[in-house]
Amino acid sequence: IHNRIKTAKTANGSQKERGSQPSKMAQTFFCIDTDTEQPLCFTTGTSARTVTKATPELLKLTANILDPIAGKPLILADNEHYTCELIDWVSSQSPFDILVPMKKKKLLKKQLLNISADSFKQRWAGYATTKIPYEMHKSFGGPYYEFIQRNGEKSDEYEYSSFLCTSDRNEMEDMALNFPDRWHIEQFFNNYQALGWKRTGTMNLNIQYGRMTMPLFAQAAIHMMRQRLGPPINTWDAEHIAKDFLKGIEGDIRTKDNTIIVTFYNASNLESLKAHYENLPAKLQAEGIAPNVPWLYDFKIDFRFK
C-alpha cells in the first residue's frame, strides 16, 4: 500500500476568493491510500504547527491502522516534507519508507549536471534513471538514496528531477509509477473539501476534531454512492452533487411494521438507485449484514424511487 501525506495550508483569517468574507481556516493533515483514493486518517492543529511536527503523529496513526508486518509501505510526500528532522524520524522510528522531491537548489543542479551520462539507465525513449547514495546536511540517520530521472533525448535538452528515499528501492518504479499517484490527494480535496473540514470556527481542538469527523462520515457515504450511481454523477464533487442531485430530490417517509420506508421522487439515475437501494433489508441479509439500525430503535430502512 502506498500512502501519502498532504498538508492543507490555509492560514487563519485568509480570504479564499475575491469578494468573499475572511474566515478562519483549519490546517489539516491527511494520509490517503493511493489504491482506494480514500483517507486513512487525519490530524489537525493550530496555524503554527508545521508539517515536520504534524507528520510523525499522522504516521503513528497510520501505522496503528495498517499494522504493516512485511516490507515497508511507501509514503509519497511533497517537497514540504523535505526536512532533515522528518526524514531522520521516518527512517529510524517508523515502519515506512518515504519518497519526497528534492528542492532544486543551485548545489543540487550543479550535482546533477556533473553525473556521468553512463550512470543513467535508459528506460524508454527520452527517459532514463539512476540512483546514488545521499547524505543530508545535519542528518544523523541514513543511509539515504537520491533517485534521479532524466528527460530528453539530446544532451542539450536534458531535464533532471531528484527524489530522496529512505531505502534502496527500485527508483524507476517509485518515480515513474508510484509517485504520480500522490496527485490523487488533490482530487480528494477538490471532491470533498466543501463538506466542511476546511473551515474552523474555534481553536478548541476537541471541537475541531468533532467538526472534521462528521464530514468524513458524509464523505464515506458520498464516495460509496458515487460508485454505485455511475456516470456522470461519479465524476461530480460534493458541491455539485448537493446542488444538482440531492437538492432536487423530493420525498416522504412512512413506517410499515418494523421498516422505515423512504420514497424519493424526481431522482436521476433511477434504475441504478433501484438496483442498489430498493429492498435494502433483503440485500443486507443476503450479505450477512443485520438490516436493523440500532440508533433508529432497531427499525429497518428501505427505499422507493418514483
C-alpha positions as CSV (number, residue, x, y, z in Angstrom):
1,I,0.0,0.0,0.0
2,H,1.3,3.4,-0.9
3,N,0.2,6.2,1.3
4,R,0.8,9.9,1.0
5,I,0.7,13.0,3.2
6,K,-0.8,16.2,2.1
7,T,-1.0,19.4,4.1
8,A,-3.9,21.8,3.5
9,K,-2.1,25.0,4.1
10,T,-4.7,27.7,4.6
11,A,-3.9,30.4,7.1
12,N,-6.3,31.6,9.7
13,G,-8.2,34.6,8.5
14,S,-7.3,34.1,4.9
15,Q,-9.6,35.3,2.1
16,K,-10.1,32.5,-0.4
17,E,-12.0,34.1,-3.2
18,R,-12.4,37.7,-4.4
19,G,-15.4,39.2,-2.8
20,S,-15.7,36.5,-0.1
21,Q,-15.5,37.3,3.6
22,P,-12.3,36.4,5.5
23,S,-12.8,33.3,7.7
24,K,-10.8,31.0,9.9
25,M,-9.3,28.0,8.0
26,A,-8.4,24.7,9.5
27,Q,-4.9,23.4,9.0
28,T,-5.4,19.8,8.2
29,F,-3.0,16.9,7.6
30,F,-4.4,13.8,5.7
31,C,-3.0,10.4,4.9
32,I,-4.6,8.9,1.8
33,D,-4.4,5.4,0.5
34,T,-3.5,5.7,-3.2
35,D,-5.1,2.4,-4.2
36,T,-8.6,3.3,-2.9
37,E,-8.0,7.1,-3.0
38,Q,-9.7,7.3,0.4
39,P,-8.5,8.8,3.7
40,L,-6.8,6.5,6.3
41,C,-6.6,9.2,9.0
42,F,-6.1,12.8,9.6
43,T,-4.8,15.2,12.3
44,T,-5.2,18.9,12.8
45,G,-3.7,21.8,14.7
46,T,-3.2,25.5,15.1
47,S,-1.7,27.6,12.3
48,A,1.7,27.5,14.0
49,R,2.0,23.7,13.6
50,T,4.5,22.8,10.9
51,V,4.5,19.8,8.6
52,T,7.6,18.5,10.3
53,K,5.9,18.4,13.7
54,A,2.5,17.1,12.5
55,T,3.7,14.3,10.2
56,P,5.1,11.9,12.9
57,E,1.7,11.9,14.7
58,L,0.0,11.2,11.4
59,L,2.3,8.4,10.6
60,K,1.9,6.8,14.0
61,L,-1.9,6.8,13.5
62,T,-1.4,5.3,10.0
63,A,0.9,2.6,11.4
64,N,-1.7,1.7,14.0
65,I,-4.3,1.3,11.3
66,L,-2.3,-0.6,8.7
67,D,-0.1,-2.6,11.2
68,P,2.5,-3.3,8.4
69,I,4.3,-6.6,9.0
70,A,6.2,-7.4,5.9
71,G,8.2,-4.8,4.0
72,K,7.9,-1.1,4.3
73,P,4.9,0.8,2.8
74,L,5.9,3.8,0.9
75,I,4.9,7.3,1.9
76,L,4.6,9.7,-1.1
77,A,5.0,13.2,0.1
78,D,5.6,16.6,-1.5
79,N,8.6,18.9,-1.0
80,E,7.2,20.5,2.1
81,H,8.2,17.2,3.8
82,Y,11.8,17.5,2.7
83,T,13.3,18.3,6.1
84,C,16.2,16.6,7.8
85,E,14.3,16.2,11.1
86,L,11.4,14.5,9.4
87,I,13.4,12.2,7.1
88,D,15.5,11.0,10.1
89,W,12.4,10.3,12.1
90,V,10.7,8.3,9.3
91,S,13.9,6.3,8.8
92,S,14.6,5.5,12.4
93,Q,11.3,5.4,14.2
94,S,8.6,4.5,11.7
95,P,7.7,1.3,9.7
96,F,7.6,3.3,6.5
97,D,9.8,4.4,3.7
98,I,9.3,8.0,2.4
99,L,9.8,9.4,-1.1
100,V,9.9,13.1,-1.4
101,P,11.0,15.5,-4.2
102,M,14.3,17.3,-3.5
103,K,14.3,21.1,-3.7
104,K,16.0,22.3,-6.8
105,K,18.7,24.5,-5.2
106,K,21.9,25.6,-7.0
107,L,24.0,22.9,-5.4
108,L,21.6,20.1,-6.5
109,K,21.5,21.5,-10.1
110,K,25.3,21.5,-10.2
111,Q,25.5,18.0,-8.9
112,L,23.0,16.7,-11.5
113,L,25.0,18.2,-14.3
114,N,28.1,16.5,-13.1
115,I,26.7,13.0,-13.1
116,S,28.1,10.9,-15.9
117,A,25.7,10.0,-18.7
118,D,26.9,6.4,-18.4
119,S,25.4,6.3,-14.9
120,F,21.9,6.5,-16.3
121,K,19.9,3.5,-17.4
122,Q,17.6,4.1,-20.4
123,R,14.1,3.0,-19.5
124,W,12.3,4.2,-22.7
125,A,12.7,6.9,-25.3
126,G,13.5,10.2,-23.6
127,Y,13.5,8.7,-20.0
128,A,16.5,7.4,-18.0
129,T,17.1,6.9,-14.3
130,T,19.9,6.4,-11.8
131,K,20.3,6.4,-8.0
132,I,23.2,7.3,-5.8
133,P,23.8,7.3,-2.0
134,Y,22.9,10.7,-0.4
135,E,23.9,12.3,2.8
136,M,21.6,15.1,4.2
137,H,23.2,18.1,5.8
138,K,23.0,17.8,9.6
139,S,21.4,14.3,9.4
140,F,22.1,11.6,12.0
141,G,20.3,8.9,10.0
142,G,20.7,7.0,6.8
143,P,21.8,5.6,4.5
144,Y,19.6,7.6,2.1
145,Y,19.3,7.5,-1.6
146,E,18.9,10.1,-4.3
147,F,16.7,8.8,-7.1
148,I,17.3,10.8,-10.3
149,Q,15.3,10.9,-13.5
150,R,16.4,12.4,-16.8
151,N,14.0,13.5,-19.5
152,G,15.1,14.3,-23.1
153,E,16.9,12.6,-26.0
154,K,19.7,15.1,-26.6
155,S,22.2,16.2,-24.1
156,D,21.5,19.9,-24.6
157,E,17.8,19.2,-23.9
158,Y,18.1,17.1,-20.7
159,E,16.0,18.0,-17.7
160,Y,16.6,16.4,-14.3
161,S,14.4,15.7,-11.3
162,S,15.6,14.2,-8.0
163,F,13.8,12.5,-5.2
164,L,15.1,11.5,-1.7
165,C,14.2,8.0,-0.5
166,T,15.0,6.4,2.9
167,S,15.7,3.0,1.3
168,D,17.4,1.4,-1.7
169,R,14.3,0.7,-3.7
170,N,13.5,0.4,-7.4
171,E,13.9,4.0,-8.5
172,M,12.2,3.7,-11.8
173,E,9.1,2.1,-10.3
174,D,8.8,4.6,-7.5
175,M,9.4,7.7,-9.6
176,A,7.5,6.8,-12.8
177,L,4.7,4.6,-11.5
178,N,4.2,5.2,-7.8
179,F,4.9,8.9,-7.2
180,P,2.3,10.2,-9.8
181,D,-0.4,8.5,-7.5
182,R,0.3,11.2,-4.9
183,W,-1.8,13.6,-7.0
184,H,-4.9,11.6,-6.1
185,I,-5.0,13.7,-3.0
186,E,-5.6,16.8,-5.0
187,Q,-8.7,15.1,-6.4
188,F,-9.7,14.1,-2.9
189,F,-9.6,17.7,-1.7
190,N,-11.4,19.0,-4.8
191,N,-14.1,16.4,-4.5
192,Y,-14.8,16.7,-0.8
193,Q,-13.5,19.8,0.9
194,A,-16.8,21.6,0.5
195,L,-18.2,19.2,3.2
196,G,-16.8,21.5,5.8
197,W,-13.4,20.4,7.2
198,K,-11.6,23.2,5.5
199,R,-13.2,25.7,7.9
200,T,-13.0,26.1,11.6
201,G,-14.8,28.4,14.0
202,T,-12.7,27.6,17.1
203,M,-9.2,26.9,18.2
204,N,-10.6,24.2,20.6
205,L,-9.0,21.1,19.1
206,N,-11.7,18.7,20.6
207,I,-14.5,20.7,18.9
208,Q,-12.4,21.0,15.7
209,Y,-11.8,17.2,15.5
210,G,-15.5,16.6,16.0
211,R,-16.5,19.0,13.3
212,M,-14.0,17.4,10.9
213,T,-15.0,13.8,11.8
214,M,-18.7,14.3,10.9
215,P,-18.0,15.5,7.3
216,L,-15.8,12.4,6.8
217,F,-18.8,10.2,7.6
218,A,-20.6,12.1,4.9
219,Q,-17.6,11.7,2.6
220,A,-17.6,7.9,3.0
221,A,-21.3,7.8,2.2
222,I,-20.9,10.0,-0.8
223,H,-18.0,8.0,-2.1
224,M,-20.0,4.8,-2.0
225,M,-23.0,6.4,-3.6
226,R,-20.9,7.9,-6.4
227,Q,-19.5,4.5,-7.2
228,R,-23.0,3.0,-7.3
229,L,-24.6,5.7,-9.4
230,G,-22.1,5.7,-12.1
231,P,-21.6,8.5,-14.8
232,P,-21.9,11.4,-14.8
233,I,-22.5,11.6,-11.0
234,N,-19.4,9.6,-10.1
235,T,-17.3,12.5,-11.5
236,W,-19.1,15.3,-9.6
237,D,-17.6,16.9,-6.5
238,A,-19.6,17.1,-3.3
239,E,-20.8,20.7,-4.0
240,H,-22.1,19.6,-7.5
241,I,-23.9,16.6,-6.0
242,A,-25.5,18.7,-3.3
243,K,-26.8,21.3,-5.8
244,D,-27.7,19.2,-8.8
245,F,-28.6,15.8,-7.3
246,L,-29.6,15.9,-3.6
247,K,-31.2,19.3,-3.7
248,G,-33.6,18.4,-6.5
249,I,-35.0,15.3,-4.8
250,E,-38.4,15.3,-3.1
251,G,-39.7,12.5,-0.9
252,D,-41.7,11.3,2.0
253,I,-41.1,9.0,5.0
254,R,-43.5,6.4,6.4
255,T,-43.3,3.3,8.5
256,K,-44.7,-0.2,7.8
257,D,-44.4,-2.8,10.5
258,N,-40.7,-2.6,11.6
259,T,-39.5,-0.8,8.5
260,I,-39.0,2.9,7.7
261,I,-39.7,3.4,4.0
262,V,-38.2,6.4,2.3
263,T,-39.7,7.3,-1.0
264,F,-37.8,9.6,-3.4
265,Y,-39.3,11.5,-6.3
266,N,-37.5,13.1,-9.3
267,A,-34.3,11.3,-8.7
268,S,-31.8,10.9,-11.6
269,N,-30.1,7.5,-12.4
270,L,-33.3,5.9,-11.4
271,E,-32.5,2.3,-12.4
272,S,-29.2,2.4,-10.7
273,L,-30.7,3.7,-7.5
274,K,-33.4,1.0,-7.6
275,A,-30.8,-1.8,-8.2
276,H,-28.8,-0.8,-5.2
277,Y,-31.2,0.6,-2.6
278,E,-34.7,-0.9,-3.2
279,N,-35.4,-3.9,-0.9
280,L,-32.4,-2.9,1.1
281,P,-33.1,-5.1,4.1
282,A,-33.2,-8.3,2.0
283,K,-29.9,-7.2,0.2
284,L,-28.2,-6.7,3.5
285,Q,-29.4,-10.0,4.9
286,A,-28.1,-11.8,1.8
287,E,-24.7,-10.3,2.5
288,G,-24.8,-11.5,6.2
289,I,-25.4,-7.9,7.5
290,A,-28.1,-7.2,10.1
291,P,-30.6,-4.8,8.5
292,N,-31.7,-3.3,11.8
293,V,-30.4,0.2,12.6
294,P,-29.7,0.5,16.4
295,W,-30.0,4.3,16.6
296,L,-33.4,4.1,14.8
297,Y,-34.8,1.9,17.6
298,D,-33.9,-1.2,15.6
299,F,-36.1,-0.3,12.7
300,K,-35.1,-1.5,9.2
301,I,-34.8,1.1,6.5
302,D,-35.9,0.7,2.9
303,F,-36.1,3.0,-0.2
304,R,-38.5,3.5,-3.1
305,F,-37.9,5.6,-6.2
306,K,-40.6,7.1,-8.4
